[in-house]
Amino acid sequence: MAEAAVLEISAMAQVGEGCEEELCRCLVSTIVRAAGPVIEGCKPAALFSFAPCRGCRRMERDAAQQSSILCTVASALDGFGLELRRVGVRDGRIYLLLYRLSCLEQVLADAEAQRLLIQGGFPAADVPALIEAFALRLSRYYRLGEDGAPFPHEIGLVLGYPADDVRGFMEDRKECCRGVWKVFGDADEAHERFATIRQHEEHCKRCFRSGMCLGELLEQGRCPDC
């Protein structure tokens, strides 16, 4: 399937009747549902899972075709400053990380975030190296489970969680509230942030359901630096 066809996918558009086209539609729908705030530029990254839809289950057994679809969708997203990375597989589900490079550069500019990453053994000066390190850790976690490879909670920084909240979770402190993540600092500021994220999430899904295609959503959320 061509990148141009990927960008034309919406909740209403007909992209074809083949299994490959249906798998691509399922993947795009999952991205919109799970990573709307990233598409709209208000959150740096999203970690989520994907499984083939009922109509294209036989694709579960064809790793080469799955990989081809992922590469095609990733290439389409790349033109809008977004990168899609497979970070693990478990129980028939593919775990994906969608991130906006320019936003992650801002995360690495935060001194406390840098300290947390370095303490966890992650590179803190280069986004590609950081993503590669997380991909390796997450792949081991999804393959071996918590007993074999602990989940790298520092990924919260990549997902846009404040460094104070990531540290508070890792230190098992008592949270003051919770929403998109557990909060250990300013509750009022966190509630405002949660409301903004949910507004973008609902807006992206609503636009997709109303007929906007992926390309239009990406253009709408394009960052000035992308």
MDAnalysis code that builds the backbone (N, CA, C; Angstrom):
import MDAnalysis as mda
import numpy as np

u = mda.Universe.empty(678, n_residues=226, atom_resindex=np.repeat(np.arange(226), 3), trajectory=True)
u.add_TopologyAttr("name", ["N", "CA", "C"] * 226)
u.add_TopologyAttr("resid", np.arange(1, 227))
u.add_TopologyAttr("resname", ["MET", "ALA", "GLU", "ALA", "ALA", "VAL", "LEU", "GLU", "ILE", "SER", "ALA", "MET", "ALA", "GLN", "VAL", "GLY", "GLU", "GLY", "CYS", "GLU", "GLU", "GLU", "LEU", "CYS", "ARG", "CYS", "LEU", "VAL", "SER", "THR", "ILE", "VAL", "ARG", "ALA", "ALA", "GLY", "PRO", "VAL", "ILE", "GLU", "GLY", "CYS", "LYS", "PRO", "ALA", "ALA", "LEU", "PHE", "SER", "PHE", "ALA", "PRO", "CYS", "ARG", "GLY", "CYS", "ARG", "ARG", "MET", "GLU", "ARG", "ASP", "ALA", "ALA", "GLN", "GLN", "SER", "SER", "ILE", "LEU", "CYS", "THR", "VAL", "ALA", "SER", "ALA", "LEU", "ASP", "GLY", "PHE", "GLY", "LEU", "GLU", "LEU", "ARG", "ARG", "VAL", "GLY", "VAL", "ARG", "ASP", "GLY", "ARG", "ILE", "TYR", "LEU", "LEU", "LEU", "TYR", "ARG", "LEU", "SER", "CYS", "LEU", "GLU", "GLN", "VAL", "LEU", "ALA", "ASP", "ALA", "GLU", "ALA", "GLN", "ARG", "LEU", "LEU", "ILE", "GLN", "GLY", "GLY", "PHE", "PRO", "ALA", "ALA", "ASP", "VAL", "PRO", "ALA", "LEU", "ILE", "GLU", "ALA", "PHE", "ALA", "LEU", "ARG", "LEU", "SER", "ARG", "TYR", "TYR", "ARG", "LEU", "GLY", "GLU", "ASP", "GLY", "ALA", "PRO", "PHE", "PRO", "HIS", "GLU", "ILE", "GLY", "LEU", "VAL", "LEU", "GLY", "TYR", "PRO", "ALA", "ASP", "ASP", "VAL", "ARG", "GLY", "PHE", "MET", "GLU", "ASP", "ARG", "LYS", "GLU", "CYS", "CYS", "ARG", "GLY", "VAL", "TRP", "LYS", "VAL", "PHE", "GLY", "ASP", "ALA", "ASP", "GLU", "ALA", "HIS", "GLU", "ARG", "PHE", "ALA", "THR", "ILE", "ARG", "GLN", "HIS", "GLU", "GLU", "HIS", "CYS", "LYS", "ARG", "CYS", "PHE", "ARG", "SER", "GLY", "MET", "CYS", "LEU", "GLY", "GLU", "LEU", "LEU", "GLU", "GLN", "GLY", "ARG", "CYS", "PRO", "ASP", "CYS"])
u.atoms.positions = np.array([
    [0.853, -1.199, 0.000],
    [0.000, 0.000, 0.000],
    [0.883, 1.242, 0.000],
    [0.551, 2.249, -0.829],
    [1.371, 3.443, -0.965],
    [1.155, 4.399, 0.205],
    [2.188, 5.218, 0.476],
    [2.081, 6.204, 1.553],
    [0.928, 7.164, 1.314],
    [0.714, 7.577, 0.057],
    [-0.376, 8.503, -0.262],
    [-1.720, 7.909, 0.134],
    [-1.888, 6.591, -0.086],
    [-3.142, 5.936, 0.280],
    [-3.311, 5.900, 1.792],
    [-2.215, 5.736, 2.521],
    [-2.269, 5.751, 3.984],
    [-2.804, 7.085, 4.481],
    [-2.320, 8.174, 3.906],
    [-2.730, 9.508, 4.332],
    [-4.185, 9.803, 4.010],
    [-4.781, 9.026, 3.093],
    [-6.184, 9.237, 2.711],
    [-7.148, 8.452, 3.600],
    [-6.623, 7.635, 4.511],
    [-7.494, 6.811, 5.348],
    [-8.259, 7.666, 6.351],
    [-9.553, 7.450, 6.409],
    [-10.403, 8.055, 7.439],
    [-11.330, 6.970, 7.958],
    [-12.192, 7.321, 8.900],
    [-13.139, 6.336, 9.425],
    [-14.172, 5.957, 8.376],
    [-14.309, 6.794, 7.343],
    [-15.345, 6.558, 6.334],
    [-14.789, 6.112, 4.987],
    [-13.554, 6.485, 4.681],
    [-13.011, 6.218, 3.351],
    [-12.844, 4.727, 3.100],
    [-13.068, 4.325, 1.865],
    [-12.827, 2.962, 1.450],
    [-11.408, 2.865, 0.888],
    [-10.564, 2.068, 1.528],
    [-9.168, 1.986, 1.093],
    [-8.888, 0.702, 0.315],
    [-9.888, -0.129, 0.156],
    [-9.673, -1.392, -0.551],
    [-10.268, -2.542, 0.225],
    [-10.342, -3.683, -0.389],
    [-10.976, -4.826, 0.240],
    [-9.977, -5.897, 0.662],
    [-8.702, -5.720, 0.348],
    [-7.714, -6.729, 0.686],
    [-7.344, -6.714, 2.153],
    [-6.730, -7.805, 2.588],
    [-6.304, -7.926, 3.981],
    [-5.274, -6.857, 4.336],
    [-4.362, -6.555, 3.404],
    [-3.342, -5.551, 3.656],
    [-3.966, -4.181, 3.900],
    [-4.966, -3.819, 3.077],
    [-5.627, -2.534, 3.238],
    [-6.384, -2.463, 4.556],
    [-7.020, -3.576, 4.922],
    [-7.771, -3.600, 6.176],
    [-6.838, -3.494, 7.372],
    [-5.692, -4.148, 7.305],
    [-4.718, -4.043, 8.387],
    [-4.229, -2.614, 8.534],
    [-3.992, -1.951, 7.403],
    [-3.532, -0.574, 7.438],
    [-4.590, 0.330, 8.061],
    [-5.858, 0.115, 7.700],
    [-6.940, 0.894, 8.291],
    [-7.000, 0.681, 9.803],
    [-6.853, -0.573, 10.233],
    [-6.870, -0.876, 11.665],
    [-5.743, -0.148, 12.389],
    [-4.561, -0.145, 11.787],
    [-3.417, 0.503, 12.413],
    [-3.626, 2.006, 12.517],
    [-4.080, 2.627, 11.440],
    [-4.320, 4.076, 11.465],
    [-5.391, 4.423, 12.501],
    [-6.456, 3.635, 12.563],
    [-7.518, 3.883, 13.547],
    [-6.987, 3.773, 14.971],
    [-6.109, 2.800, 15.202],
    [-5.509, 2.635, 16.525],
    [-4.632, 3.830, 16.885],
    [-3.859, 4.316, 15.932],
    [-2.988, 5.471, 16.179],
    [-3.813, 6.698, 16.545],
    [-4.892, 6.938, 15.799],
    [-5.751, 8.098, 16.086],
    [-6.378, 7.960, 17.465],
    [-6.838, 6.772, 17.804],
    [-7.496, 6.554, 19.085],
    [-6.517, 6.652, 20.261],
    [-5.311, 6.136, 20.084],
    [-4.365, 6.044, 21.201],
    [-3.391, 7.205, 21.289],
    [-3.215, 7.959, 20.193],
    [-2.164, 8.973, 20.181],
    [-2.620, 10.310, 19.603],
    [-3.905, 10.619, 19.754],
    [-4.420, 11.893, 19.256],
    [-3.659, 13.109, 19.773],
    [-3.345, 13.184, 21.067],
    [-2.611, 14.342, 21.575],
    [-1.209, 14.479, 20.966],
    [-0.605, 13.355, 20.551],
    [0.703, 13.422, 19.892],
    [0.522, 13.959, 18.470],
    [-0.500, 13.470, 17.778],
    [-0.796, 13.963, 16.433],
    [-1.042, 15.463, 16.460],
    [-1.744, 15.946, 17.499],
    [-2.098, 17.357, 17.583],
    [-1.004, 18.206, 18.210],
    [0.099, 17.602, 18.613],
    [1.259, 18.358, 19.069],
    [1.242, 18.817, 20.508],
    [0.347, 18.259, 21.345],
    [0.303, 18.701, 22.740],
    [0.943, 17.689, 23.688],
    [1.446, 16.583, 23.165],
    [2.086, 15.550, 23.974],
    [3.221, 14.963, 23.133],
    [4.395, 14.731, 23.737],
    [5.543, 14.315, 22.931],
    [5.489, 12.891, 22.399],
    [4.822, 11.983, 23.105],
    [4.860, 10.583, 22.693],
    [3.700, 9.806, 23.292],
    [3.429, 8.641, 22.690],
    [2.419, 7.718, 23.223],
    [2.929, 6.301, 23.038],
    [2.701, 5.471, 24.042],
    [3.058, 4.052, 24.007],
    [1.755, 3.264, 24.020],
    [1.542, 2.415, 23.029],
    [0.268, 1.706, 22.925],
    [0.475, 0.398, 22.172],
    [-0.563, -0.442, 22.188],
    [-0.465, -1.732, 21.513],
    [-1.440, -1.794, 20.351],
    [-1.140, -2.708, 19.417],
    [-1.957, -2.877, 18.221],
    [-2.071, -4.360, 17.897],
    [-3.281, -4.779, 17.516],
    [-3.494, -6.154, 17.050],
    [-4.356, -6.098, 15.804],
    [-4.134, -6.988, 14.842],
    [-4.947, -7.004, 13.624],
    [-6.433, -7.120, 13.936],
    [-7.244, -6.463, 13.135],
    [-8.689, -6.537, 13.295],
    [-9.198, -7.926, 12.913],
    [-10.436, -8.194, 13.260],
    [-11.017, -9.507, 13.004],
    [-10.967, -9.870, 11.518],
    [-11.142, -8.878, 10.647],
    [-11.172, -9.141, 9.218],
    [-9.825, -9.474, 8.615],
    [-8.742, -9.251, 9.367],
    [-7.413, -9.535, 8.790],
    [-6.561, -10.333, 9.767],
    [-7.187, -11.291, 10.455],
    [-6.479, -12.085, 11.445],
    [-5.338, -12.907, 10.845],
    [-5.484, -13.315, 9.596],
    [-4.421, -14.157, 9.033],
    [-3.103, -13.393, 8.942],
    [-3.171, -12.052, 9.018],
    [-1.942, -11.258, 8.990],
    [-1.128, -11.456, 10.264],
    [-1.776, -11.956, 11.323],
    [-1.053, -12.211, 12.569],
    [0.111, -13.174, 12.334],
    [-0.056, -14.071, 11.368],
    [0.952, -15.101, 11.133],
    [1.991, -14.670, 10.098],
    [1.830, -13.481, 9.535],
    [2.726, -13.036, 8.474],
    [3.531, -11.825, 8.950],
    [4.647, -12.088, 9.599],
    [5.463, -11.018, 10.170],
    [5.999, -10.076, 9.098],
    [6.312, -10.617, 7.921],
    [6.864, -9.782, 6.855],
    [5.851, -8.741, 6.388],
    [4.591, -9.148, 6.232],
    [3.567, -8.204, 5.794],
    [3.263, -7.181, 6.880],
    [3.229, -7.621, 8.122],
    [3.028, -6.684, 9.224],
    [4.137, -5.645, 9.241],
    [5.371, -6.094, 9.087],
    [6.511, -5.187, 9.085],
    [6.420, -4.197, 7.928],
    [5.975, -4.685, 6.769],
    [5.831, -3.818, 5.600],
    [4.802, -2.727, 5.845],
    [3.657, -3.085, 6.445],
    [2.616, -2.105, 6.739],
    [3.124, -1.068, 7.735],
    [3.808, -1.539, 8.781],
    [4.348, -0.614, 9.783],
    [5.327, 0.367, 9.150],
    [6.176, -0.118, 8.269],
    [7.150, 0.753, 7.601],
    [6.453, 1.783, 6.719],
    [5.407, 1.369, 6.014],
    [4.677, 2.286, 5.136],
    [4.006, 3.386, 5.950],
    [3.346, 3.015, 7.040],
    [2.686, 4.010, 7.887],
    [3.719, 4.923, 8.539],
    [4.828, 4.341, 9.003],
    [5.889, 5.139, 9.626],
    [6.451, 6.162, 8.645],
    [6.625, 5.766, 7.383],
    [7.148, 6.685, 6.372],
    [6.181, 7.835, 6.128],
    [4.881, 7.532, 6.127],
    [3.878, 8.578, 5.936],
    [3.891, 9.565, 7.096],
    [4.073, 9.069, 8.313],
    [4.093, 9.933, 9.496],
    [5.363, 10.780, 9.556],
    [6.448, 10.229, 9.053],
    [7.745, 10.907, 9.130],
    [7.715, 12.273, 8.457],
    [6.935, 12.424, 7.404],
    [6.851, 13.703, 6.711],
    [6.193, 14.792, 7.529],
    [5.628, 14.423, 8.675],
    [4.957, 15.386, 9.540],
    [5.658, 15.509, 10.896],
    [6.918, 15.090, 10.950],
    [7.695, 15.227, 12.180],
    [7.428, 14.167, 13.220],
    [6.703, 13.110, 12.848],
    [6.390, 12.028, 13.779],
    [7.135, 10.763, 13.389],
    [7.547, 9.999, 14.395],
    [8.213, 8.727, 14.134],
    [7.487, 7.611, 14.876],
    [7.338, 6.481, 14.186],
    [6.661, 5.318, 14.749],
    [7.664, 4.192, 14.883],
    [7.763, 3.636, 16.092],
    [8.773, 2.611, 16.357],
    [8.130, 1.415, 17.048],
    [8.384, 0.227, 16.514],
    [7.934, -0.984, 17.201],
    [8.894, -1.262, 18.350],
    [8.340, -1.482, 19.556],
    [9.200, -1.671, 20.727],
    [8.956, -3.000, 21.431],
    [8.072, -3.830, 20.901],
    [7.878, -5.125, 21.538],
    [6.685, -5.871, 20.984],
    [6.629, -7.161, 21.297],
    [5.518, -8.023, 20.894],
    [5.184, -8.932, 22.073],
    [3.892, -9.074, 22.349],
    [3.472, -9.992, 23.408],
    [2.032, -10.429, 23.156],
    [1.793, -11.735, 23.247],
    [0.438, -12.294, 23.146],
    [-0.299, -11.811, 21.897],
    [0.389, -11.767, 20.777],
    [-0.243, -11.397, 19.523],
    [-0.430, -9.914, 19.314],
    [0.038, -9.101, 20.236],
    [-0.080, -7.648, 20.115],
    [1.297, -7.044, 19.855],
    [1.319, -6.013, 19.015],
    [2.545, -5.283, 18.723],
    [2.523, -3.992, 19.546],
    [3.591, -3.732, 20.269],
    [3.673, -2.515, 21.078],
    [4.462, -1.457, 20.307],
    [3.869, -0.263, 20.222],
    [4.404, 0.806, 19.392],
    [4.635, 2.072, 20.200],
    [5.656, 2.818, 19.801],
    [5.936, 4.125, 20.378],
    [5.857, 5.148, 19.250],
    [4.916, 6.085, 19.373],
    [4.801, 7.186, 18.419],
    [5.311, 8.438, 19.108],
    [6.250, 9.135, 18.483],
    [6.812, 10.318, 19.154],
    [7.113, 11.428, 18.159],
    [7.146, 12.640, 18.706],
    [7.462, 13.831, 17.927],
    [8.856, 14.282, 18.346],
    [9.784, 14.220, 17.414],
    [11.190, 14.472, 17.700],
    [11.419, 15.842, 18.324],
    [10.789, 16.878, 17.782],
    [11.015, 18.236, 18.279],
    [10.570, 18.383, 19.732],
    [9.488, 17.680, 20.108],
    [9.012, 17.747, 21.497],
    [9.958, 17.022, 22.446],
    [10.529, 15.908, 21.988],
    [11.455, 15.172, 22.854],
    [12.752, 15.935, 23.063],
    [13.135, 16.739, 22.108],
    [14.315, 17.587, 22.305],
    [14.076, 18.572, 23.447],
    [12.839, 19.033, 23.585],
    [12.492, 19.922, 24.700],
    [12.544, 19.173, 26.025],
    [12.111, 17.912, 26.020],
    [12.172, 17.092, 27.236],
    [13.619, 16.961, 27.706],
    [14.530, 16.706, 26.769],
    [15.937, 16.533, 27.131],
    [16.593, 17.834, 27.567],
    [15.940, 18.961, 27.310],
    [16.488, 20.251, 27.758],
    [16.226, 20.486, 29.243],
    [15.375, 19.645, 29.848],
    [15.052, 19.788, 31.272],
    [16.114, 19.100, 32.125],
    [16.711, 19.852, 33.044],
    [17.831, 19.326, 33.838],
    [17.422, 18.138, 34.706],
    [16.237, 18.199, 35.324],
    [15.804, 17.111, 36.195],
    [15.517, 15.852, 35.381],
    [14.959, 16.033, 34.188],
    [14.721, 14.878, 33.309],
    [16.045, 14.241, 32.921],
    [17.037, 15.050, 32.633],
    [18.357, 14.521, 32.293],
    [18.934, 13.711, 33.439],
    [18.800, 14.231, 34.661],
    [19.345, 13.520, 35.831],
    [18.672, 12.158, 36.000],
    [17.339, 12.105, 35.851],
    [16.614, 10.844, 35.998],
    [17.049, 9.825, 34.945],
    [17.204, 10.299, 33.725],
    [17.605, 9.398, 32.652],
    [19.006, 8.845, 32.884],
    [19.919, 9.702, 33.263],
    [21.298, 9.277, 33.507],
    [21.353, 8.284, 34.668],
    [20.582, 8.554, 35.730],
    [20.536, 7.633, 36.864],
    [20.010, 6.261, 36.447],
    [19.116, 6.254, 35.454],
    [18.555, 4.995, 34.978],
    [19.402, 4.310, 33.929],
    [20.534, 4.916, 33.580],
    [21.428, 4.326, 32.601],
    [21.065, 4.638, 31.160],
    [20.301, 5.716, 30.958],
    [19.894, 6.102, 29.612],
    [20.721, 7.289, 29.113],
    [20.978, 7.358, 27.805],
    [21.644, 8.527, 27.236],
    [20.704, 9.728, 27.299],
    [21.214, 10.886, 27.683],
    [20.348, 12.039, 27.899],
    [20.711, 13.233, 27.027],
    [21.531, 13.022, 26.014],
    [21.943, 14.141, 25.180],
    [21.475, 14.026, 23.735],
    [20.929, 12.860, 23.365],
    [20.598, 12.609, 21.968],
    [19.299, 11.815, 21.891],
    [18.282, 12.376, 21.227],
    [16.974, 11.724, 21.167],
    [17.032, 10.364, 20.470],
    [17.636, 10.224, 19.284],
    [17.682, 8.902, 18.649],
    [18.325, 7.838, 19.532],
    [19.412, 8.198, 20.226],
    [20.065, 7.230, 21.114],
    [19.163, 6.878, 22.286],
    [18.431, 7.866, 22.792],
    [17.513, 7.624, 23.901],
    [16.395, 6.680, 23.479],
    [15.806, 6.917, 22.305],
    [14.730, 6.059, 21.813],
    [15.239, 4.643, 21.586],
    [16.437, 4.521, 21.057],
    [17.021, 3.198, 20.834],
    [17.183, 2.457, 22.158],
    [17.631, 3.162, 23.190],
    [17.818, 2.537, 24.501],
    [16.487, 2.089, 25.096],
    [15.470, 2.936, 24.977],
    [14.152, 2.548, 25.485],
    [13.577, 1.384, 24.693],
    [13.787, 1.383, 23.376],
    [13.280, 0.291, 22.541],
    [13.870, -1.049, 22.976],
    [15.153, -1.054, 23.304],
    [15.808, -2.279, 23.753],
    [15.250, -2.735, 25.098],
    [15.086, -1.793, 26.030],
    [14.557, -2.142, 27.352],
    [13.121, -2.638, 27.252],
    [12.299, -1.931, 26.455],
    [10.898, -2.318, 26.323],
    [10.756, -3.668, 25.626],
    [11.597, -3.912, 24.629],
    [11.551, -5.190, 23.925],
    [11.827, -6.342, 24.890],
    [12.813, -6.175, 25.755],
    [13.112, -7.202, 26.756],
    [11.954, -7.375, 27.727],
    [11.345, -6.260, 28.131],
    [10.229, -6.331, 29.077],
    [9.059, -7.102, 28.470],
    [8.673, -6.767, 27.248],
    [7.530, -7.429, 26.628],
    [7.833, -8.888, 26.308],
    [9.102, -9.215, 26.107],
    [9.479, -10.594, 25.807],
    [9.603, -11.441, 27.070],
    [10.156, -10.860, 28.134],
    [10.479, -11.636, 29.325],
    [9.532, -11.396, 30.494],
    [8.822, -10.266, 30.495],
    [7.950, -9.947, 31.613],
    [8.698, -9.253, 32.740],
    [7.949, -8.802, 33.739],
    [8.503, -8.006, 34.838],
    [9.600, -8.753, 35.596],
    [9.441, -10.059, 35.765],
    [10.441, -10.824, 36.510],
    [11.764, -10.910, 35.756],
    [11.687, -10.982, 34.428],
    [12.909, -11.109, 33.637],
    [13.540, -9.794, 33.261],
    [12.728, -8.740, 33.132],
    [13.228, -7.425, 32.710],
    [12.251, -6.364, 33.190],
    [12.555, -5.643, 34.253],
    [11.632, -4.644, 34.808],
    [11.242, -3.578, 33.781],
    [10.029, -3.094, 33.917],
    [9.548, -2.043, 33.022],
    [10.347, -0.760, 33.271],
    [10.822, -0.088, 32.219],
    [11.606, 1.151, 32.402],
    [10.692, 2.354, 32.643],
    [10.409, 2.651, 33.897],
    [9.453, 3.708, 34.228],
    [9.921, 5.098, 33.797],
    [11.197, 5.231, 33.503],
    [11.692, 6.515, 32.987],
    [11.042, 6.890, 31.656],
    [10.382, 5.934, 31.005],
    [9.690, 6.213, 29.745],
    [8.623, 7.286, 29.949],
    [8.184, 7.471, 31.196],
    [7.217, 8.526, 31.500],
    [7.693, 9.896, 31.041],
    [8.992, 10.132, 31.114],
    [9.551, 11.404, 30.651],
    [9.318, 11.582, 29.161],
    [9.512, 10.517, 28.399],
    [9.286, 10.551, 26.953],
    [7.810, 10.780, 26.659],
    [6.937, 10.238, 27.492],
    [5.497, 10.370, 27.293],
    [4.958, 11.727, 27.732],
    [5.835, 12.572, 28.275],
    [5.427, 13.922, 28.647],
    [5.076, 14.113, 30.103],
    [5.363, 13.129, 30.947],
    [5.078, 13.284, 32.366],
    [6.155, 14.173, 33.001],
    [5.789, 15.055, 33.934],
    [6.789, 15.881, 34.613],
    [7.810, 15.023, 35.362],
    [9.032, 15.493, 35.400],
    [10.103, 14.730, 36.052],
    [9.782, 14.464, 37.519],
    [9.180, 15.432, 38.206],
    [8.840, 15.236, 39.623],
    [7.857, 14.084, 39.803],
    [6.933, 13.947, 38.864],
    [5.940, 12.880, 38.980],
    [6.549, 11.519, 38.637],
    [7.456, 11.491, 37.671],
    [8.137, 10.240, 37.339],
    [8.984, 9.785, 38.517],
    [9.713, 10.718, 39.120],
    [10.541, 10.369, 40.278],
    [9.678, 9.919, 41.450],
    [8.575, 10.620, 41.686],
    [7.687, 10.258, 42.788],
    [7.128, 8.855, 42.628],
    [6.779, 8.478, 41.400],
    [6.269, 7.130, 41.145],
    [7.360, 6.093, 41.381],
    [8.558, 6.372, 40.895],
    [9.656, 5.418, 41.032],
    [10.087, 5.253, 42.484],
    [9.872, 6.304, 43.296],
    [10.227, 6.239, 44.716],
    [9.063, 5.748, 45.568],
    [7.950, 5.399, 44.904],
    [6.774, 4.839, 45.581],
    [6.215, 5.784, 46.638],
    [6.208, 7.088, 46.313],
    [5.619, 8.055, 47.219],
    [4.102, 8.044, 47.076],
    [3.411, 8.687, 47.984],
    [1.947, 8.765, 47.944],
    [1.549, 9.900, 47.002],
    [0.723, 9.567, 45.985],
    [0.340, 10.602, 45.026],
    [-0.724, 11.515, 45.613],
    [-0.783, 12.751, 45.079],
    [-1.811, 13.702, 45.525],
    [-3.058, 13.620, 44.651],
    [-2.911, 13.113, 43.424],
    [-4.052, 12.866, 42.553],
    [-3.564, 12.044, 41.367],
    [-4.488, 11.628, 40.521],
    [-4.094, 10.870, 39.339],
    [-5.044, 11.172, 38.199],
    [-4.527, 11.021, 36.983],
    [-5.327, 11.246, 35.780],
    [-4.681, 10.466, 34.655],
    [-4.085, 11.166, 33.714],
    [-3.323, 10.495, 32.661],
    [-2.118, 9.791, 33.272],
    [-1.590, 10.360, 34.358],
    [-0.521, 9.734, 35.128],
    [-0.720, 10.068, 36.605],
    [0.038, 9.452, 37.487],
    [-0.031, 9.758, 38.910],
    [0.756, 11.031, 39.190],
    [0.194, 11.882, 40.033],
    [0.773, 13.204, 40.299],
    [1.300, 13.274, 41.730],
    [2.511, 13.803, 41.874],
    [3.132, 13.933, 43.192],
    [3.514, 15.379, 43.493],
    [3.177, 16.285, 42.571],
    [3.528, 17.691, 42.744],
    [2.303, 18.578, 42.784],
    [2.197, 19.503, 41.836],
    [1.124, 20.496, 41.804],
    [-0.140, 19.874, 41.192],
    [-1.144, 19.639, 42.039],
    [-2.371, 18.985, 41.574],
    [-3.166, 19.877, 40.633],
    [-3.248, 21.159, 40.934],
    [-4.022, 22.071, 40.084],
    [-3.422, 22.152, 38.682],
    [-2.114, 22.273, 38.618],
    [-1.439, 22.323, 37.321],
    [-1.653, 21.020, 36.557],
    [-1.613, 19.905, 37.281],
    [-1.811, 18.599, 36.645],
    [-3.214, 18.478, 36.073],
    [-4.232, 18.916, 36.815],
    [-5.606, 18.832, 36.331],
    [-5.792, 19.662, 35.064],
    [-5.165, 20.825, 35.011],
    [-5.237, 21.648, 33.801],
    [-4.587, 20.930, 32.622],
    [-3.460, 20.292, 32.884],
    [-2.756, 19.564, 31.835],
    [-3.579, 18.368, 31.354],
    [-4.175, 17.648, 32.293],
    [-5.015, 16.511, 31.925],
    [-6.191, 16.952, 31.050],
    [-6.809, 18.077, 31.423],
    [-7.954, 18.574, 30.655],
    [-7.535, 18.923, 29.229],
    [-6.361, 19.536, 29.079],
    [-5.866, 19.889, 27.748],
    [-5.618, 18.646, 26.907],
    [-4.984, 17.648, 27.511],
    [-4.701, 16.404, 26.790],
    [-5.994, 15.723, 26.356],
    [-6.973, 15.667, 27.240],
    [-8.241, 15.017, 26.898],
    [-8.989, 15.779, 25.806],
    [-8.904, 17.116, 25.843],
    [-9.548, 17.912, 24.785],
    [-8.946, 17.590, 23.422],
    [-7.620, 17.505, 23.361],
    [-6.958, 17.179, 22.098],
    [-7.272, 15.747, 21.675],
    [-7.321, 14.853, 22.641],
    [-7.633, 13.458, 22.344],
    [-9.019, 13.333, 21.713],
    [-10.014, 13.959, 22.337],
    [-11.384, 13.894, 21.832],
    [-11.527, 14.628, 20.504],
    [-10.834, 15.755, 20.363],
    [-10.913, 16.521, 19.117],
    [-10.382, 15.696, 17.945],
    [-9.252, 15.040, 18.134],
    [-8.659, 14.248, 17.073],
    [-9.577, 13.086, 16.686],
    [-10.114, 12.382, 17.663],
    [-11.004, 11.261, 17.374],
    [-12.301, 11.739, 16.709],
    [-12.807, 12.883, 17.168],
    [-14.051, 13.414, 16.594],
    [-13.849, 13.802, 15.131],
    [-12.735, 14.454, 14.831],
    [-12.439, 14.847, 13.451],
    [-12.301, 13.625, 12.552],
    [-11.654, 12.580, 13.071],
    [-11.473, 11.345, 12.292],
    [-12.818, 10.693, 12.021],
    [-13.658, 10.610, 13.055],
    [-14.972, 9.989, 12.885],
    [-15.844, 10.773, 11.909],
    [-15.651, 12.098, 11.863],
    [-16.488, 12.930, 11.000],
    [-16.062, 12.877, 9.537],
    [-14.917, 12.243, 9.256],
    [-14.508, 12.076, 7.869],
    [-13.153, 12.635, 7.504],
    [-12.476, 13.340, 8.424],
    [-11.131, 13.835, 8.123],
    [-10.184, 12.649, 7.981],
    [-9.322, 12.711, 6.969],
    [-8.371, 11.619, 6.760],
    [-7.118, 11.848, 7.603],
    [-6.274, 10.826, 7.678],
    [-5.060, 10.919, 8.477],
    [-4.195, 12.092, 8.041],
    [-4.041, 12.294, 6.739],
    [-3.217, 13.394, 6.258],
    [-3.715, 14.742, 6.729],
    [-5.026, 14.941, 6.757],
    [-5.597, 16.207, 7.229],
    [-5.358, 16.389, 8.721],
    [-5.487, 15.309, 9.480],
    [-5.215, 15.393, 10.920],
    [-3.767, 15.765, 11.174],
    [-2.856, 15.152, 10.410],
    [-1.422, 15.424, 10.573],
    [-1.088, 16.865, 10.176],
    [-1.697, 17.330, 9.107],
    [-1.455, 18.703, 8.659],
    [-1.965, 19.691, 9.699],
    [-3.119, 19.387, 10.280],
    [-3.710, 20.234, 11.307],
    [-2.830, 20.310, 12.548],
    [-2.158, 19.197, 12.873],
    [-1.329, 19.154, 14.074],
    [0.130, 19.415, 13.826],
    [0.487, 19.754, 12.585],
    [1.892, 19.946, 12.249],
    [2.514, 21.054, 13.091],
    [3.687, 20.769, 13.683],
    [4.415, 21.772, 14.457],
    [5.173, 22.698, 13.498],
    [5.379, 23.975, 13.891],
    [6.100, 24.917, 13.036],
    [7.488, 24.439, 12.621],
    [8.141, 23.663, 13.511],
    [9.521, 23.219, 13.235],
    [9.579, 21.942, 12.413],
    [8.413, 21.298, 12.144],
    [8.409, 20.008, 11.443],
    [8.523, 20.208, 9.945],
])
